[in-house]
Amino acid sequence: MTENSFTSRLKRYTQVTTAAGGLMARLLGDRYLGLSLDPSQHALDLKETLGTLKGPLMKIAQILATVPDMLPPEYAEAFLELQSNAPPMGWPFVRRRMQAELGPDWQSRFQEFEKEACAAASLGQVHKARDHEGRSLAVKLQYPEMGAAVEADLAQLKILLKSFELYSSALDTENLHKEITARLWEELDYQKEAQHIEIFRNILKPLPFIEVPEAVPSLTTSRLLTMTWLTGDKLLAFKDAPQDLRNEIASGLFKAWYFPLYHAGFLHGDPHLGNYSWSQEGKLNLLDFGCVRVFKASFIQGILDLYKALQTNNEELAVHAYTSWGFTSLDKEFIQILNLWAKFLYDPLLEDRVRPIEETYSGLKGRQIVGEILTQLEKKGGIKPPQEFVFMDRAAVGLGSVCMRLRAKLNWRHLFEEIIQDFSEAVLEERQHFFLRKE
């Protein structure tokens, strides 16, 4: 059976169309037929449906839930609870899949290979192994026919997005669909992820408290990724640790995400708890590099321009930043709405003091602000955010959520200023060209 077999695509289309079609029908009924729709219950029902489908569509829902202003609060809260609990592939299936990727003698290329998966995700599962040099390895094997699943799920994603446009006309979702499509296809390519690993290993060399695994090219294909095993504890194991340790972990996370962005234009777009751990040596382990976004230096300059504009109440500089990102027809009301969004995201960086990343530790303030932004945008007829915003916003909110759960208290402004102090568009472009050329 081929990776994108007709039978696989048909089965997936049927599953996803049923879920998306049911959502659309209920929203249309609510809007045009006067039927009652309880958003909270509907969100829970949809969460259950997506949770049974697993794979790419569940991952898409998780992405949507962490993009500010995208979903009504009821849906965002429900989607954030989705977990990657896809049933693991059994040993006979794993053995056949490994043979398909590395050949009939694949087992001889490992000193040890554990039959039971040690971790499962939406697109694949991980087995622990050991090579003939004695190194511990993490072997990530993609589930079968993920190409067919992605193709079918993306075909229906527009229906889901349009259904939310029916619920709220605040946002035009065309660029959201484009960006998720591009990143999800990239995430299926494990050789691309191996290249990302090498890039981040090089970028993060100046930060010795961050560990990045080493990819093993001879044991990697487009659907199989082998890398060195990094030992550590999940971050939630430290939620009751002493404040100094929680602060140290949060500081490491902040630098791990934003140092690559402001020094080379690379952003890890998937900051959730399963993608890192903390070692006994006091180092932050970064574990997954499937979702990486590359930004132009001019876009990053816009981020810094807006930061300065908010510090100094310089509306002209703020408008310059927005227009440099592609926003058009910005009247005074639109600028006020965009500034409300910006102050929400930049808030921890605008105060020169030690503080939590979110004062209430609950995300309640953020949900209230997002609700207000959506209401105001809807009154103005909606807006079309630039494509680059999807994973930039997702990274900011995802990282903030982890720091909030750690209850970290830091001077976020000092951390940010330290990272951006030597920023130069020309230097960033030079570094980015160097890393992409090596890729």
VOPAGU-2260 file (C-alpha; in pm, 1 decimal, decimal comma):
REM VOPAGU-2260
SITE   aa  ch    i         X         Y         Z
SITE  MET   A    0       0,0       0,0       0,0
SITE  THR   A    1     148,4     336,7     -99,8
SITE  GLU   A    2     192,7     629,9     133,0
SITE  ASN   A    3     -95,2     820,1     -31,1
SITE  SER   A    4    -307,9     526,5    -143,6
SITE  PHE   A    5    -657,5     597,0    -271,1
SITE  THR   A    6    -810,3     371,5      -4,1
SITE  SER   A    7    -627,6     553,8     276,5
SITE  ARG   A    8    -726,3     895,9     146,9
SITE  LEU   A    9   -1089,2     792,0     100,1
SITE  LYS   A   10   -1112,6     653,8     453,7
SITE  ARG   A   11    -959,4     967,5     600,7
SITE  TYR   A   12   -1175,5    1200,5     390,0
SITE  THR   A   13   -1483,9    1016,7     517,1
SITE  GLN   A   14   -1379,2    1046,7     881,4
SITE  VAL   A   15   -1279,4    1411,0     861,9
SITE  THR   A   16   -1569,9    1521,3     642,8
SITE  THR   A   17   -1814,1    1373,8     893,9
SITE  ALA   A   18   -1654,0    1570,9    1178,1
SITE  ALA   A   19   -1617,3    1896,7     985,2
SITE  GLY   A   20   -1958,1    1862,6     822,1
SITE  GLY   A   21   -2128,6    1815,1    1156,3
SITE  LEU   A   22   -1961,5    2127,5    1288,9
SITE  MET   A   23   -2064,2    2332,7     985,7
SITE  ALA   A   24   -2423,1    2208,6    1000,1
SITE  ARG   A   25   -2462,8    2304,8    1365,4
SITE  LEU   A   26   -2311,5    2649,0    1315,4
SITE  LEU   A   27   -2529,2    2714,4    1008,6
SITE  GLY   A   28   -2832,1    2599,8    1205,7
SITE  ASP   A   29   -2747,6    2838,3    1486,3
SITE  ARG   A   30   -2691,1    3133,3    1253,8
SITE  TYR   A   31   -2963,8    3090,3     992,4
SITE  LEU   A   32   -3231,9    2865,9    1141,7
SITE  GLY   A   33   -3244,9    3007,9    1490,1
SITE  LEU   A   34   -3141,4    2679,4    1652,4
SITE  SER   A   35   -2978,9    2698,0    1991,4
SITE  LEU   A   36   -2607,0    2629,4    2007,1
SITE  ASP   A   37   -2422,0    2610,6    2337,7
SITE  PRO   A   38   -2061,0    2704,4    2244,1
SITE  SER   A   39   -1910,7    2532,6    2547,9
SITE  GLN   A   40   -2089,4    2203,7    2482,7
SITE  HIS   A   41   -2023,6    2226,3    2110,1
SITE  ALA   A   42   -1653,0    2280,6    2177,6
SITE  LEU   A   43   -1641,9    1974,6    2402,0
SITE  ASP   A   44   -1821,8    1765,8    2139,2
SITE  LEU   A   45   -1576,6    1874,9    1872,9
SITE  LYS   A   46   -1282,3    1801,5    2103,5
SITE  GLU   A   47   -1408,1    1445,9    2147,1
SITE  THR   A   48   -1446,9    1403,3    1770,2
SITE  LEU   A   49   -1099,9    1533,7    1691,2
SITE  GLY   A   50    -949,1    1329,0    1970,9
SITE  THR   A   51   -1075,4    1007,2    1812,0
SITE  LEU   A   52    -933,2    1101,3    1470,9
SITE  LYS   A   53    -578,5    1155,7    1605,3
SITE  GLY   A   54    -302,8    1239,4    1361,9
SITE  PRO   A   55    -271,1    1571,2    1176,2
SITE  LEU   A   56    -619,6    1707,4    1245,3
SITE  MET   A   57    -568,8    1680,3    1619,3
SITE  LYS   A   58    -235,9    1859,0    1579,2
SITE  ILE   A   59    -409,4    2130,8    1377,2
SITE  ALA   A   60    -663,0    2178,5    1656,8
SITE  GLN   A   61    -381,9    2218,1    1908,1
SITE  ILE   A   62    -219,9    2480,9    1684,2
SITE  LEU   A   63    -546,4    2672,2    1648,9
SITE  ALA   A   64    -589,9    2671,5    2025,1
SITE  THR   A   65    -258,0    2847,8    2083,5
SITE  VAL   A   66    -291,2    3123,2    1822,4
SITE  PRO   A   67    -420,8    3438,8    1995,3
SITE  ASP   A   68    -748,9    3583,3    1864,5
SITE  MET   A   69    -812,9    3274,9    1647,7
SITE  LEU   A   70   -1076,3    3075,5    1833,5
SITE  PRO   A   71   -1358,5    3178,1    2062,9
SITE  PRO   A   72   -1243,6    3110,8    2422,4
SITE  GLU   A   73   -1467,2    2801,7    2463,6
SITE  TYR   A   74   -1301,9    2627,8    2167,2
SITE  ALA   A   75    -947,0    2729,2    2257,2
SITE  GLU   A   76    -985,8    2591,9    2609,7
SITE  ALA   A   77   -1129,7    2261,6    2485,9
SITE  PHE   A   78    -868,5    2213,8    2212,2
SITE  LEU   A   79    -580,2    2280,6    2451,4
SITE  GLU   A   80    -686,6    1969,8    2641,5
SITE  LEU   A   81    -636,5    1744,4    2338,6
SITE  GLN   A   82    -362,4    1492,4    2405,6
SITE  SER   A   83    -155,1    1277,0    2174,2
SITE  ASN   A   84    -273,8     931,5    2274,9
SITE  ALA   A   85    -267,8     752,3    1941,9
SITE  PRO   A   86    -245,5     375,1    1990,4
SITE  PRO   A   87     115,0     259,3    1938,0
SITE  MET   A   88     219,5      42,1    1646,2
SITE  GLY   A   89     281,0    -315,5    1763,8
SITE  TRP   A   90     617,2    -488,2    1721,4
SITE  PRO   A   91     533,5    -681,2    1400,8
SITE  PHE   A   92     422,6    -357,0    1240,0
SITE  VAL   A   93     728,1    -167,2    1368,4
SITE  ARG   A   94     956,9    -437,3    1234,2
SITE  ARG   A   95     804,1    -411,0     887,2
SITE  ARG   A   96     817,1     -31,0     893,3
SITE  MET   A   97    1181,8     -29,1    1001,1
SITE  GLN   A   98    1267,9    -274,9     726,3
SITE  ALA   A   99    1096,6     -50,6     472,1
SITE  GLU   A  100    1308,4     245,4     587,5
SITE  LEU   A  101    1650,7      85,8     651,5
SITE  GLY   A  102    1640,5    -246,2     465,7
SITE  PRO   A  103    1611,6    -612,9     571,5
SITE  ASP   A  104    1925,2    -600,2     788,4
SITE  TRP   A  105    1806,3    -297,6     986,7
SITE  GLN   A  106    1835,9    -464,9    1328,4
SITE  SER   A  107    2207,1    -530,8    1273,0
SITE  ARG   A  108    2261,8    -154,7    1257,2
SITE  PHE   A  109    2168,0    -123,6    1624,8
SITE  GLN   A  110    2327,3    -284,7    1926,9
SITE  GLU   A  111    1989,4    -268,5    2101,0
SITE  PHE   A  112    1639,7    -166,2    1991,6
SITE  GLU   A  113    1348,1    -163,2    2237,2
SITE  LYS   A  114    1034,6    -322,5    2094,8
SITE  GLU   A  115     791,9    -112,3    2299,2
SITE  ALA   A  116     752,0     253,6    2209,8
SITE  CYS   A  117     856,8     487,6    2490,3
SITE  ALA   A  118     661,1     788,0    2360,3
SITE  ALA   A  119     376,8     855,0    2117,6
SITE  ALA   A  120     281,9    1173,6    1934,0
SITE  SER   A  121      27,5    1278,3    1673,8
SITE  LEU   A  122     247,4    1183,7    1374,8
SITE  GLY   A  123     475,1     908,9    1502,6
SITE  GLN   A  124     619,1     714,6    1795,7
SITE  VAL   A  125     961,8     693,5    1959,1
SITE  HIS   A  126    1167,5     384,7    2043,7
SITE  LYS   A  127    1478,4     383,5    2257,1
SITE  ALA   A  128    1785,8     216,1    2104,2
SITE  ARG   A  129    2163,8     192,5    2128,5
SITE  ASP   A  130    2418,8     205,9    1849,5
SITE  HIS   A  131    2741,4       5,1    1818,9
SITE  GLU   A  132    2936,2     294,8    1970,1
SITE  GLY   A  133    2729,0     260,7    2286,9
SITE  ARG   A  134    2532,1     582,1    2239,3
SITE  SER   A  135    2169,6     589,7    2355,6
SITE  LEU   A  136    1938,7     683,5    2070,4
SITE  ALA   A  137    1584,6     807,7    2020,3
SITE  VAL   A  138    1432,6     654,8    1704,9
SITE  LYS   A  139    1119,7     834,9    1584,7
SITE  LEU   A  140     915,6     628,0    1339,9
SITE  GLN   A  141     631,8     792,3    1151,5
SITE  TYR   A  142     291,8     626,1    1155,5
SITE  PRO   A  143     197,1     467,3     821,7
SITE  GLU   A  144      20,6     667,0     551,7
SITE  MET   A  145      57,2    1001,3     728,8
SITE  GLY   A  146      84,0    1164,5     387,1
SITE  ALA   A  147    -268,9    1050,9     306,5
SITE  ALA   A  148    -391,7    1170,5     645,5
SITE  VAL   A  149    -233,8    1514,7     604,4
SITE  GLU   A  150    -371,9    1552,1     252,8
SITE  ALA   A  151    -723,1    1466,3     367,1
SITE  ASP   A  152    -709,6    1674,6     684,9
SITE  LEU   A  153    -579,3    1986,4     511,8
SITE  ALA   A  154    -849,7    1953,4     248,1
SITE  GLN   A  155   -1107,8    1978,6     526,4
SITE  LEU   A  156    -924,7    2240,2     734,1
SITE  LYS   A  157   -1080,5    2516,2     524,0
SITE  ILE   A  158   -1423,9    2392,9     626,1
SITE  LEU   A  159   -1330,5    2413,6     993,0
SITE  LEU   A  160   -1182,4    2760,0     947,8
SITE  LYS   A  161   -1482,2    2884,7     753,1
SITE  SER   A  162   -1707,3    2751,6    1026,7
SITE  PHE   A  163   -1527,3    2974,6    1275,2
SITE  GLU   A  164   -1563,8    3267,7    1034,4
SITE  LEU   A  165   -1938,0    3199,2    1050,9
SITE  TYR   A  166   -1916,6    3201,5    1429,8
SITE  SER   A  167   -1716,0    3526,0    1422,9
SITE  SER   A  168   -1627,2    3749,3    1127,6
SITE  ALA   A  169   -1334,3    3901,2    1318,9
SITE  LEU   A  170   -1064,2    3722,1    1117,8
SITE  ASP   A  171   -1005,0    3621,9     758,0
SITE  THR   A  172    -844,0    3277,7     796,3
SITE  GLU   A  173    -688,1    3237,5     449,9
SITE  ASN   A  174    -330,5    3299,1     565,9
SITE  LEU   A  175    -381,1    3078,8     869,3
SITE  HIS   A  176    -466,5    2790,3     636,7
SITE  LYS   A  177    -164,4    2861,6     414,8
SITE  GLU   A  178      77,0    2867,6     706,4
SITE  ILE   A  179     -51,9    2552,7     877,3
SITE  THR   A  180     -43,2    2372,8     542,2
SITE  ALA   A  181     319,2    2466,3     478,2
SITE  ARG   A  182     442,5    2377,9     825,6
SITE  LEU   A  183     251,2    2049,9     850,6
SITE  TRP   A  184     390,8    1917,5     521,8
SITE  GLU   A  185     738,9    2012,7     641,5
SITE  GLU   A  186     682,3    1831,8     969,8
SITE  LEU   A  187     623,2    1506,4     781,9
SITE  ASP   A  188     975,5    1523,2     638,2
SITE  TYR   A  189    1205,9    1379,8     903,7
SITE  GLN   A  190    1516,4    1455,1     696,0
SITE  LYS   A  191    1411,4    1820,1     711,9
SITE  GLU   A  192    1382,4    1788,4    1088,3
SITE  ALA   A  193    1734,2    1640,7    1102,0
SITE  GLN   A  194    1856,0    1952,2     919,4
SITE  HIS   A  195    1671,4    2171,6    1169,2
SITE  ILE   A  196    1845,6    1988,2    1453,8
SITE  GLU   A  197    2187,0    2062,2    1303,4
SITE  ILE   A  198    2096,9    2429,2    1251,8
SITE  PHE   A  199    1981,8    2473,3    1613,0
SITE  ARG   A  200    2286,0    2286,7    1745,1
SITE  ASN   A  201    2503,0    2546,8    1572,7
SITE  ILE   A  202    2293,1    2851,1    1660,9
SITE  LEU   A  203    2269,7    2756,2    2029,8
SITE  LYS   A  204    2639,1    2678,3    2082,4
SITE  PRO   A  205    2690,4    3008,1    2271,4
SITE  LEU   A  206    2432,4    2890,9    2530,1
SITE  PRO   A  207    2598,5    2598,0    2714,4
SITE  PHE   A  208    2295,7    2541,7    2939,1
SITE  ILE   A  209    2090,2    2418,4    2640,5
SITE  GLU   A  210    2127,4    2069,0    2496,7
SITE  VAL   A  211    2022,3    1978,1    2144,0
SITE  PRO   A  212    2036,9    1614,4    2027,9
SITE  GLU   A  213    2260,7    1508,7    1742,7
SITE  ALA   A  214    2088,6    1358,9    1439,5
SITE  VAL   A  215    2230,9    1033,0    1297,0
SITE  PRO   A  216    2207,5    1072,2     914,5
SITE  SER   A  217    2292,4     708,1     840,9
SITE  LEU   A  218    1984,4     599,2    1039,1
SITE  THR   A  219    1749,3     870,7     916,3
SITE  THR   A  220    1507,2     878,8     622,6
SITE  SER   A  221    1211,9    1099,8     533,3
SITE  ARG   A  222     992,9     890,7     767,8
SITE  LEU   A  223    1250,0     780,1    1025,6
SITE  LEU   A  224    1453,4    1012,1    1246,5
SITE  THR   A  225    1733,4     883,1    1467,2
SITE  MET   A  226    1903,9    1116,1    1714,0
SITE  THR   A  227    2100,6    1091,8    2035,7
SITE  TRP   A  228    1897,3    1035,9    2350,4
SITE  LEU   A  229    1884,2    1322,2    2601,2
SITE  THR   A  230    1804,1    1221,6    2958,6
SITE  GLY   A  231    1594,7    1451,6    3173,5
SITE  ASP   A  232    1271,8    1500,4    3366,0
SITE  LYS   A  233     957,0    1656,9    3222,4
SITE  LEU   A  234     915,5    2019,4    3323,4
SITE  LEU   A  235     596,7    1965,3    3521,4
SITE  ALA   A  236     804,5    1756,8    3762,4
SITE  PHE   A  237     950,0    2091,8    3877,0
SITE  LYS   A  238     624,6    2282,7    3927,8
SITE  ASP   A  239     672,5    2259,8    4306,1
SITE  ALA   A  240    1051,8    2298,4    4300,5
SITE  PRO   A  241    1221,6    2593,5    4476,5
SITE  GLN   A  242    1152,5    2929,7    4311,7
SITE  ASP   A  243    1516,4    2975,1    4202,9
SITE  LEU   A  244    1510,8    2647,9    4007,4
SITE  ARG   A  245    1178,9    2726,8    3842,1
SITE  ASN   A  246    1316,5    3066,7    3745,8
SITE  GLU   A  247    1629,8    2906,8    3602,9
SITE  ILE   A  248    1425,9    2668,6    3387,8
SITE  ALA   A  249    1198,9    2948,8    3262,9
SITE  SER   A  250    1497,8    3168,3    3182,0
SITE  GLY   A  251    1650,9    2883,6    2982,1
SITE  LEU   A  252    1326,3    2835,3    2790,8
SITE  PHE   A  253    1299,9    3204,1    2707,8
SITE  LYS   A  254    1654,8    3216,4    2573,4
SITE  ALA   A  255    1622,1    2885,5    2386,7
SITE  TRP   A  256    1324,1    3020,8    2193,6
SITE  TYR   A  257    1424,5    3381,0    2129,2
SITE  PHE   A  258    1804,4    3369,7    2089,9
SITE  PRO   A  259    1774,9    3177,7    1756,1
SITE  LEU   A  260    1506,4    3418,4    1633,7
SITE  TYR   A  261    1691,8    3745,0    1695,4
SITE  HIS   A  262    2035,3    3610,8    1601,2
SITE  ALA   A  263    1951,0    3406,0    1291,3
SITE  GLY   A  264    1578,8    3437,8    1214,9
SITE  PHE   A  265    1485,1    3080,7    1315,8
SITE  LEU   A  266    1191,3    3013,5    1547,9
SITE  HIS   A  267    1082,4    2685,0    1699,2
SITE  GLY   A  268     707,6    2696,7    1639,2
SITE  ASP   A  269     588,3    2423,9    1875,2
SITE  PRO   A  270     657,3    2515,4    2238,5
SITE  HIS   A  271     467,8    2264,0    2449,0
SITE  LEU   A  272     563,0    2062,0    2753,6
SITE  GLY   A  273     648,4    1744,8    2562,9
SITE  ASN   A  274     921,1    1913,9    2360,7
SITE  TYR   A  275    1173,1    1968,0    2638,4
SITE  SER   A  276    1307,6    1827,0    2962,8
SITE  TRP   A  277    1552,1    1931,1    3239,0
SITE  SER   A  278    1864,0    1725,8    3306,7
SITE  GLN   A  279    2033,8    1645,9    3637,2
SITE  GLU   A  280    2324,6    1858,8    3513,2
SITE  GLY   A  281    2095,1    2161,5    3509,2
SITE  LYS   A  282    2054,3    2181,5    3134,2
SITE  LEU   A  283    1744,7    2234,5    2922,5
SITE  ASN   A  284    1697,6    1955,6    2666,9
SITE  LEU   A  285    1522,3    2048,0    2340,0
SITE  LEU   A  286    1367,9    1734,3    2193,2
SITE  ASP   A  287    1162,2    1807,4    1881,9
SITE  PHE   A  288    1238,6    2022,1    1577,3
SITE  GLY   A  289     964,8    1931,9    1331,4
SITE  CYS   A  290     798,6    2275,1    1333,6
SITE  VAL   A  291    1052,3    2547,8    1254,8
SITE  ARG   A  292     975,0    2884,7    1094,3
SITE  VAL   A  293    1231,8    3105,0     917,2
SITE  PHE   A  294    1166,6    3480,7     924,4
SITE  LYS   A  295    1304,3    3762,8     712,6
SITE  ALA   A  296    1519,9    4017,0     893,5
SITE  SER   A  297    1275,2    4293,1     799,0
SITE  PHE   A  298     990,5    4110,5     975,8
SITE  ILE   A  299    1199,0    4076,6    1291,8
SITE  GLN   A  300    1291,8    4445,3    1272,2
SITE  GLY   A  301     918,2    4513,1    1275,7
SITE  ILE   A  302     887,1    4319,5    1603,1
SITE  LEU   A  303    1154,0    4540,0    1761,0
SITE  ASP   A  304    1002,9    4857,2    1614,2
SITE  LEU   A  305     669,2    4770,6    1775,4
SITE  TYR   A  306     843,0    4695,2    2106,2
SITE  LYS   A  307    1002,2    5042,2    2102,8
SITE  ALA   A  308     675,0    5201,4    1992,1
SITE  LEU   A  309     486,7    5052,6    2288,3
SITE  GLN   A  310     760,8    5162,3    2529,7
SITE  THR   A  311     751,6    5522,1    2407,5
SITE  ASN   A  312     383,4    5549,4    2299,9
SITE  ASN   A  313     504,4    5625,2    1947,5
SITE  GLU   A  314     197,2    5560,5    1731,8
SITE  GLU   A  315     378,9    5649,4    1408,7
SITE  LEU   A  316     643,4    5381,6    1472,9
SITE  ALA   A  317     371,5    5127,5    1561,6
SITE  VAL   A  318     192,4    5195,4    1233,1
SITE  HIS   A  319     525,3    5157,5    1051,0
SITE  ALA   A  320     568,7    4813,6    1212,4
SITE  TYR   A  321     215,8    4702,3    1120,9
SITE  THR   A  322     246,7    4816,9     759,1
SITE  SER   A  323     588,6    4650,6     724,8
SITE  TRP   A  324     412,1    4320,8     807,9
SITE  GLY   A  325     146,4    4371,9     541,4
SITE  PHE   A  326    -145,3    4526,4     730,1
SITE  THR   A  327    -335,6    4770,7     510,4
SITE  SER   A  328    -614,5    5029,4     543,5
SITE  LEU   A  329    -522,4    5106,0     902,5
SITE  ASP   A  330    -754,7    5371,4    1040,0
SITE  LYS   A  331    -736,2    5494,9    1398,5
SITE  GLU   A  332    -976,6    5229,1    1528,6
SITE  PHE   A  333    -782,3    4943,7    1368,2
SITE  ILE   A  334    -458,1    5080,7    1513,7
SITE  GLN   A  335    -614,8    5087,0    1860,5
SITE  ILE   A  336    -728,6    4725,2    1822,4
SITE  LEU   A  337    -384,3    4612,4    1700,5
SITE  ASN   A  338    -220,0    4798,7    1988,6
SITE  LEU   A  339    -448,4    4617,2    2232,7
SITE  TRP   A  340    -330,0    4287,1    2081,9
SITE  ALA   A  341      34,3    4402,2    2091,1
SITE  LYS   A  342      20,4    4516,2    2453,6
SITE  PHE   A  343    -123,4    4177,0    2548,3
SITE  LEU   A  344     168,4    3990,3    2387,6
SITE  TYR   A  345     443,0    4238,2    2485,1
SITE  ASP   A  346     312,7    4300,9    2837,4
SITE  PRO   A  347     583,9    4103,8    3026,4
SITE  LEU   A  348     856,0    4293,2    2834,2
SITE  LEU   A  349     725,6    4643,4    2899,8
SITE  GLU   A  350     783,6    4648,4    3276,7
SITE  ASP   A  351    1133,3    4672,1    3422,1
SITE  ARG   A  352    1071,1    4457,3    3728,7
SITE  VAL   A  353    1065,9    4097,4    3851,3
SITE  ARG   A  354     715,8    3959,5    3790,5
SITE  PRO   A  355     523,1    3652,7    3673,4
SITE  ILE   A  356     480,0    3631,9    3297,0
SITE  GLU   A  357     103,3    3657,9    3362,1
SITE  GLU   A  358      -5,1    3814,8    3688,5
SITE  THR   A  359    -307,0    3593,0    3759,0
SITE  TYR   A  360    -130,6    3260,3    3674,5
SITE  SER   A  361    -455,6    3151,9    3512,5
SITE  GLY   A  362    -468,4    3297,8    3162,9
SITE  LEU   A  363    -802,0    3461,4    3254,8
SITE  LYS   A  364    -680,0    3811,5    3173,0
SITE  GLY   A  365    -554,9    3692,8    2835,2
SITE  ARG   A  366    -889,2    3529,4    2750,1
SITE  GLN   A  367   -1073,2    3847,9    2842,6
SITE  ILE   A  368    -846,3    4060,3    2624,0
SITE  VAL   A  369    -873,8    3819,1    2331,6
SITE  GLY   A  370   -1252,6    3825,4    2364,1
SITE  GLU   A  371   -1251,3    4205,1    2355,0
SITE  ILE   A  372   -1021,0    4209,3    2050,4
SITE  LEU   A  373   -1244,9    3965,3    1862,1
SITE  THR   A  374   -1553,4    4171,8    1941,5
SITE  GLN   A  375   -1393,4    4493,9    1820,6
SITE  LEU   A  376   -1254,8    4333,0    1504,0
SITE  GLU   A  377   -1596,9    4192,0    1420,8
SITE  LYS   A  378   -1751,9    4537,8    1450,2
SITE  LYS   A  379   -1489,9    4667,7    1207,1
SITE  GLY   A  380   -1562,9    4393,9     954,0
SITE  GLY   A  381   -1264,9    4173,6    1035,6
SITE  ILE   A  382    -896,7    4167,4     951,0
SITE  LYS   A  383    -657,3    3939,0     763,2
SITE  PRO   A  384    -344,5    3870,7     973,9
SITE  PRO   A  385     -14,0    3811,6     791,0
SITE  GLN   A  386      85,8    3449,9     737,7
SITE  GLU   A  387     396,7    3485,9     954,1
SITE  PHE   A  388     189,0    3567,7    1261,2
SITE  VAL   A  389      51,4    3217,1    1309,5
SITE  PHE   A  390     356,4    3052,0    1461,2
SITE  MET   A  391     507,2    3372,0    1600,9
SITE  ASP   A  392     196,6    3418,8    1813,9
SITE  ARG   A  393     177,1    3049,6    1890,0
SITE  ALA   A  394     534,6    3049,4    2019,5
SITE  ALA   A  395     472,9    3352,4    2240,9
SITE  VAL   A  396     155,3    3211,0    2393,5
SITE  GLY   A  397     287,5    2854,6    2422,9
SITE  LEU   A  398     607,4    2967,5    2591,9
SITE  GLY   A  399     413,7    3198,4    2820,6
SITE  SER   A  400     183,8    2912,1    2917,8
SITE  VAL   A  401     478,1    2693,3    3024,6
SITE  CYS   A  402     638,0    2976,4    3225,3
SITE  MET   A  403     300,0    3041,4    3386,5
SITE  ARG   A  404     267,8    2677,1    3492,3
SITE  LEU   A  405     617,9    2694,7    3641,2
SITE  ARG   A  406     507,4    3010,5    3830,0
SITE  ALA   A  407     836,7    3171,2    3730,7
SITE  LYS   A  408     917,5    3525,2    3840,2
SITE  LEU   A  409    1178,8    3704,6    3633,1
SITE  ASN   A  410    1264,7    4041,5    3486,1
SITE  TRP   A  411    1147,9    3944,7    3135,9
SITE  ARG   A  412    1250,1    4282,3    2998,7
SITE  HIS   A  413    1610,9    4231,1    3105,5
SITE  LEU   A  414    1614,0    3887,1    2943,0
SITE  PHE   A  415    1473,5    4028,5    2620,6
SITE  GLU   A  416    1708,2    4328,7    2610,5
SITE  GLU   A  417    2005,5    4097,1    2661,7
SITE  ILE   A  418    1901,9    3889,7    2358,7
SITE  ILE   A  419    1832,3    4180,8    2121,8
SITE  GLN   A  420    2113,9    4416,4    2223,8
SITE  ASP   A  421    2332,6    4333,5    1923,3
SITE  PHE   A  422    2052,5    4289,6    1670,3
SITE  SER   A  423    2134,4    4393,0    1315,2
SITE  GLU   A  424    1930,9    4316,8    1003,9
SITE  ALA   A  425    2247,6    4280,8     796,1
SITE  VAL   A  426    2419,0    4047,0    1042,8
SITE  LEU   A  427    2104,2    3836,1    1084,3
SITE  GLU   A  428    2071,2    3796,7     707,2
SITE  GLU   A  429    2434,4    3689,5     685,2
SITE  ARG   A  430    2395,1    3430,4     961,1
SITE  GLN   A  431    2068,6    3301,6     815,6
SITE  HIS   A  432    2222,8    3262,5     471,5
SITE  PHE   A  433    2511,7    3069,5     627,4
SITE  PHE   A  434    2285,3    2823,6     812,4
SITE  LEU   A  435    2049,7    2774,2     517,2
SITE  ARG   A  436    2344,5    2715,5     285,2
SITE  LYS   A  437    2477,3    2445,8     519,1
SITE  GLU   A  438    2129,7    2289,3     523,4
